[in-house]
Amino acid sequence: MRSPLPRLPERDSAANVARNEMKKADAKLKPATLCVHAGAYRDEAIGAIATPVFNASSYAYPNPTDQNIYQRYFNTPNQRVVAAKLATLEHGEDALVFGSGMAAITTTLFALLKPGDHAVFQEDLYGGTYHFIATELTRFGIEVSFAKTGGDFAAQLRPNTKLIYVESPSNPLLRCVDLAVVAKLAKAHELLTVIDNTFATPINQIPLALGIDVAVHSATKYLNGHSDLNAGAAVASRELIARIRPCAVNHGGMLDAHACYMLERGLKTLALRIERQNANTGKLASWLQQHPAVVRVNYPGLPSHADHAVAARQMRGFGGMLSFELRDAAQANALLRHFRLATAALSLGGVETLVTSPAKTSHVKLSAAERAAIGISDALLRVSVGIEDVDDLIADFEQALKTQR
């Protein structure tokens, strides 16, 4: 696991960085082990266990790697260490790390689509992605259409369709797409597939193993996991990353060395955090479902969820996100002010429990009509469940919900 990365297209490998393809003997290692050891870098000078932070913006040439090393080229040691770890966890061949999740998403789409192409998108997407598609992607002459999450993606295909994009589980309704079915459809029509795997993480779901071509992440969320970093990632085959890389270089959305160090550190505890968050969320979702003030709970781990069977088939755990709906927006707004442990805040995926109103945050850029069309009401609250003791969390929700009776 500590030998240099293989020579990649466009001479993008760095010296003394672990390769992104595990040996066959190492492929049997479990995700928790890979979180710690995949992509490991060992300092040859003094044997430091943690990856040094290479803050340099200039690297000598020629050098032992026989390449131009530069942060905007996505090929510095810190960048390649994180890419190797992510590629291994996602069963990919290579990866790129970006300054944000949106940088990863937009760069991937611009790299794989051109004017005149058509792409099919899942209807209920993260609001930032939806807004980009509607306002930016179409401005460059790329045609788009939307399919309902449980609907027929095939019905949206056109002669110029090149790509299908999904998000599973989705934000904030936790809808799940049958990834194997989407991948089979795409391959039958020679299309590419991209998934936002942020909510699931590679601990709970491996889309590439189900036939999806590219997995993108807002690494700001679970991959880092401590609410102190903005980052993104794209993982795919070596061939597809080679297609995405030139666009990434031109757009300049790379992740700096210190941020890479923080992301690598966060990834080492990913499996542990996800295990706890899976368990906490399942218990909290079941408790909320029985509460008289709650109208509906969205969590794929609940048998009542519309996509429970799909999630059970393709996920190893149901994740740390849920959403629930109260009777009206006034109740939701009031509830946000009564938590003692949970915090009303933006973002998700950290070790602390966060509660937010999607209508006012993640999907605020959508019109009220657009939100209503995809089932996001003003009474809906999204919960990113942390690693606190679940009994303490339930007690906090119980005291907060007393105000809604």
N, C-alpha and C positions, 0 to 999 in steps of 0.2 A: 504493500500500500504506500510505500514511500519512495518508489522509484520515479524517475522523471516522467512527465507527461509525454505521450507519443507525439511525433511530429504531426501537426494538424495542417489543414489547408491554409494557405496564405501565411505560412510560417508564424503561427500565432502561439506556439507553446513557449513556456518560460523554463529556465534552468532550475533544477532542484525543486520542482513542484510536482506533487503526486499526480499520477495519471488519472484520467477520468473514467477509464474502463478498468474495472476490477479484474484480477486474475480469476480463472475459473474456480480456484480453491477459495478465494475470498468472496465469491458471489453467494456462498451459502451463509454468510454472516447476516445476522438479524438487523433490522433498521436501527435499533438502539445502539448497536455496536458501530454501525456505519456512521451514525450521527457524530460519534466521537472520533473515529479513526479515518474515515474516507477523506482523501485529499490532504492528509496530514503532511505538514512541512517540518523538516528538522534542520535547524540552523547548523551548518557544517563547522562554523567557527568555534562555538562554545557549547553546542548541543542543547540550546533552549527548546523546551517542549512546546511553548506557544509560538505561533507564527510571528516573526518580527514584523513591525510596521515599516514598510518601505515608502517613505514619504517623498522620495526623489521624483522630480518632474523631468529629469534628464538621466539617461542611461548611456554609457559608453558604447560606441560602435567602431569596429567590430567587437563582439563579445562572445562568450562561449555558446550562446544560443544561436548566433549568426542571424540575428533579426533586429529590427528596430523596435525597442521596447518603449512604450509611451502609454500613459493612462487612458487617453482617449481611444487607443487601439484595443482596449480591453485585454491586454496581454501582460500586465505587470504581475509579479509573484502573488500579491495579495488577491488580486482579481481571479487569478487562475486557481488558487487554492479553494476559494469559495465555489467557483464554477465546477471544479472537480467533485467536491462534496455533493453539490446539488444534482449534478448529472448522475452520480452513483445512486443517490436516494430515489431519483425519479426514473431510473432505468433508461436514461438517455446516454448519448455519447459525448455530448458537449453542452456547454451552457454559457450564457452571458449574464453579467450582473449589472443592473442599472441604478440610477439615482432615485427611482420611484417605480411603483407598480404601473402607473400610467405611461411612463417612459418605456417600460418593457412591452406593454400592450400596443401602444401607438407605433413604436418602431417595428414590431413584428408585423403588424398589419400593413404598414407602408412598404415593408420589404417584400411581402408575399403577394401584394395586389398592385395593379397598375390601372391607369385610366381605361375605362371600357370594360373592366372586369366587374363581376357581380359576386356578392358575398351574402350568405344567409346567416343571420344572427338569432340567437335565442331571444325571446321577447323580454323576459325579466332579467335584466343585467344590472350590474353595479351602475349607479347613476352617472358616474364620470365616464364610463365606457360608452353608455348610451348617448350621452351628450356629445362625445367625440365623434361617434359614428354619424350622428344626425347633423352636426355642424361643420365638421372638418373633413371626414372621409368623403362625403358626398361632394364637397367643394372641389375635390381633386378628380372628379369624373368617375368615381367608383360607385356603382349601383349597389343598393342594399335592400334587403327585405327581412322581415322578422317572422319567426315561427313560434307558436306557443310551445312552452316547455314540454308538455305532454302531447303535443300535436304532431303533425306529419311534416317533417323537414323536407321530404321528397317533393311535396307539392309546391315548395318554394323554389325549386331548382329551375334554372334557365340555361339556354345553350352557352352563355358566357359565364356561368357560375364557376368560381375557382376555389372557394373556401367556405367552410362552415365553422362558426364560432359559437362555443357554448360556455356556460358557467355552472358548475355543479359541485356541491349545492349552491344555489343562487342566493344573492343578496337582495332583499332581506327575508324572502319567503321560504328559503331553504328547499326550493324545488330541485329535483334531481333528474338528470337526463340519462337515458340508457346509453352509455358511452360506446359499448360494443356495437349497438345498432347503428349509431351515428357513424362510427368508423367504417362499418361494413358498407353503408350507403355511400359514403365518400369515396371509398376505394373502388366501388363499382362504377363510379362516374369520374374517376381520376381527379378527385378534389383533395385539397389539404384540409386538415382539421386542427383547430386551436381550442384549448380549454383554459379558462381561468381556474386554477386549482387552489386558489388562496384559502378558501374556507376548509377544504379537506386536508390539505398538506399531503406530502408523500407518505406520511405515517398512516393516514387513513385511506388513501386512494392513489393508485398508480395508473393514470390515464394512458401512458405510453404502452403499458403492458396490455391494455384493452384495444390498442390499435390507433389511438389518437396520435397526431404527428408532433404537436408542440404544446407544452405546458407552460403557462405564464403565471407569475405570482406577484402580488404585492408583498414583498419580503418585509415590508414595514410591519406586517401583522405577525402571524405565527412563526415564520421562519426566524425572525429576530426575537420576537416574543417578550420584549421588555419595555415597549412603549417609549423608546428613546432613539429611534433610527428610522429614516426613510430610505427604502431600497426596493428594487424590483429584480425579477429574473425571468429568463426564457430558457427552456431546456428542450432539446430535440436531438435528432440525429446529427452527426458531424456535417452531413451535406446541407441540411436545412440551416444550421447555425452559420455555415459558410455563406449562405444566401442572406441571412439577417445581418451578419457582421458589417458589411460595407455601409448599410443604411444606418446602423448603430454608430459607426465611426463618424459618418457625415452629420448625424443629428447631435452627437456629442453628449449623450445622456449617461455617461459612465458613472460608476461608483468609485469614490476616492479610497485611498489606502486605509485610512483609519476607520471609515465606515465598513469596509470589507472585513477588517479585524473584528469589529463589533458583531457583524453578521455571522462570521465564522464562530465566534464565541457563543452566540445565541443558538446556532444550529446544533451545538454539542449537547444541549439539553432538550432539544425538540421532542424526542420520543417520550421522555419523562413528563414534560409539560402536557403533551397531547393526551397521554394516558389519563392523567388526573382530570383534565378538562373534559374528556369524553365522559368519564364517570360522573363528574359533578353536573354536567349539562343534562344527562339522562335523568338524574334524580330530580333536578329542578324542574325540568319539563313535565315530568309525571306529576309533581306536586302542583304546578301551575294549572295543569289540565283539570284538576279537581276543585280549583278555587272558584267560588261563586261570582267573583268580580271579573273573571277572565272569560271572554267570549270564545277565543280560539287560540291554540298554541301550534306554532309551526316548528316542527323538529322531526327530521327523517327517522330518528330512532323510535318514534311513537308508532305503534301499529295503525293508529288512526290517520297518519299522514298519507297524503295521496300517493307519494312516491316511496313509501316504506319498502315495498318489495324490490324496487330497483336499487335503492340504497343498500339494502341487506345483501344484494347480489354482488355489488361492485365495490363496497367499502368495507374496510377492516374495522372501522369505528365510525360513529355517526357525527363526531365533531363537537366543537365547543361553542357553537352558535345556535341560538334559537330566537324566535320572535313570538310575541303574543299580542292579542288585541283586546282592548277594553271596550266598553259600550260607546264612548264618544271621546273626542279629542280633548275636552276639558279634563276628563279623568286622567288621560295619559299625561297631560302637562302637569297636573297636580302631583301625580305619582312620582315624577322625576325629582320633585323637591323633598321627598320624604325618605329617601334611602339614607342609611347610615354607613354601610360598608360599600355597597355598589356606588359607582360614581356616574353621574350624568355627563357623558363626554363623547367626543368624536373618536373614531377609529376602533380597533378591535385587535384581538389576538394576544394581548399582554397577559401578565400573570394576575392582574387585578380585574375584577368584574366591572364592566362598563355597560351602561344602558343609554340608548339614544333613540330619538325619533327620526326614522328614515326620511319622513316627509320634510323635515327641517334640516337634515344634514346630508346623508349620502345621496338622496334623490331630490334635493332641493332645486336642482337645475331643470328637472322635468316639470311641466305644467301640471296643474291639478287634474286636468283631464287625462294626461298621459299616465300619471300615477294611478288614477282610478282604473284605467284600462288594464293595468297589470296587477291590480289588487292591493295597492299600497295606500291604506287609509291614514288619516291624521290620528287615528286612535291606535295605530300600530307602534309597538316599541320593540326594538331589537336589543338582544342581550348577548354580549361577549362574556362568557363565563370564565372566571379566573381559576386559580389553584387554591383559593381559600378553603377552609373546612366547609363542606357542603351543608352541614347542619347550621352553621353560622349564617350562610347565605340564605337558606330557606327562612330562617328566623328574621332576617333583614327584609326579605320580600313580604313575609307575613305581616310585620309591623307596618310596612309602607302601604300594603294593600288594605289595611283596616280603614284607611281614610276613604276608600272607594266603596265601602258597603252602604 
